[in-house]
Amino acid sequence: MANDKYDPEKDANRDPITGTPGSHPVGTGLGAAGGAAAGALGGAAVGGPVGAVIGGVAGAVAGGLAGKGIAEHVDPTVEDAYWRETYSKRPYFTGEPYEMFQPAYQYGWESYARYPDRKFADVETELRSDWEKGEHGAKLGWDRARNAASDAWHRIERALPGDFDKDGY
């Protein structure tokens, strides 16, 4: 196709509010949702219903910023290319084409932004539930998708400064 060339202005992924390049609405949104839930729980414990509202708003802002920060360090094109190249070397590989596991890898690298300060094992129940409710769960069950999602999660975690979950990765 003639228009498949990279255009830095068109492909800058601009923030819809500030206009600055490098916007990551998925990471920001996932971080905001996780932060809002955590803030609402914490606020409710301290200040009842009013505390829950205040905590939810504060958590959404903090979580959104955290999710955006993580998403800015994740290049989906790089991640996809990495896993396409290396998935066949993983111990769980049994000969299927990469396209079968690609959604699980993507789910793993995107999910890390939702829970950046938690261990994969601690959020696996939520991850499994969301995976099974989604369109890919019908094609590839969690028992088969789990390893790919976990690998992608830990690759992002290792690429970022610090080790929030203290698991050595």
URFEN-V986461 format. One record per residue. N is the residue number from 1. RES is the residue in three letters. NEAR is the number of other ideal C-beta (glycine too) atoms within 8 Angstrom. Layout:
n = [N:N]
res = [RES:RES]
near = [NEAR:NEAR]
//
This chain:
n = [1:2:3:4:5:6:7:8:9:10:11:12:13:14:15:16:17:18:19:20:21:22:23:24:25:26:27:28:29:30:31:32:33:34:35:36:37:38:39:40:41:42:43:44:45:46:47:48:49:50:51:52:53:54:55:56:57:58:59:60:61:62:63:64:65:66:67:68:69:70:71:72:73:74:75:76:77:78:79:80:81:82:83:84:85:86:87:88:89:90:91:92:93:94:95:96:97:98:99:100:101:102:103:104:105:106:107:108:109:110:111:112:113:114:115:116:117:118:119:120:121:122:123:124:125:126:127:128:129:130:131:132:133:134:135:136:137:138:139:140:141:142:143:144:145:146:147:148:149:150:151:152:153:154:155:156:157:158:159:160:161:162:163:164:165:166:167:168:169]
res = [MET:ALA:ASN:ASP:LYS:TYR:ASP:PRO:GLU:LYS:ASP:ALA:ASN:ARG:ASP:PRO:ILE:THR:GLY:THR:PRO:GLY:SER:HIS:PRO:VAL:GLY:THR:GLY:LEU:GLY:ALA:ALA:GLY:GLY:ALA:ALA:ALA:GLY:ALA:LEU:GLY:GLY:ALA:ALA:VAL:GLY:GLY:PRO:VAL:GLY:ALA:VAL:ILE:GLY:GLY:VAL:ALA:GLY:ALA:VAL:ALA:GLY:GLY:LEU:ALA:GLY:LYS:GLY:ILE:ALA:GLU:HIS:VAL:ASP:PRO:THR:VAL:GLU:ASP:ALA:TYR:TRP:ARG:GLU:THR:TYR:SER:LYS:ARG:PRO:TYR:PHE:THR:GLY:GLU:PRO:TYR:GLU:MET:PHE:GLN:PRO:ALA:TYR:GLN:TYR:GLY:TRP:GLU:SER:TYR:ALA:ARG:TYR:PRO:ASP:ARG:LYS:PHE:ALA:ASP:VAL:GLU:THR:GLU:LEU:ARG:SER:ASP:TRP:GLU:LYS:GLY:GLU:HIS:GLY:ALA:LYS:LEU:GLY:TRP:ASP:ARG:ALA:ARG:ASN:ALA:ALA:SER:ASP:ALA:TRP:HIS:ARG:ILE:GLU:ARG:ALA:LEU:PRO:GLY:ASP:PHE:ASP:LYS:ASP:GLY:TYR]
near = [3:3:4:4:4:4:6:6:5:5:7:8:7:8:9:5:4:4:5:7:7:8:10:12:7:9:16:14:10:13:19:13:11:12:16:13:10:10:16:13:10:10:16:12:6:7:9:6:6:7:12:13:10:10:16:13:10:10:16:13:10:10:16:13:10:12:20:12:9:15:13:9:8:15:5:8:6:7:15:11:8:9:15:9:6:8:12:6:5:10:4:7:9:4:3:6:4:9:5:8:13:11:10:16:16:12:14:16:14:12:13:14:14:12:9:12:5:9:8:11:5:8:12:9:6:7:12:10:8:8:14:9:6:7:5:11:12:4:7:10:7:9:5:9:16:11:10:15:15:10:12:17:13:10:12:15:12:7:7:9:2:4:8:8:11:6:6:4:7]
//
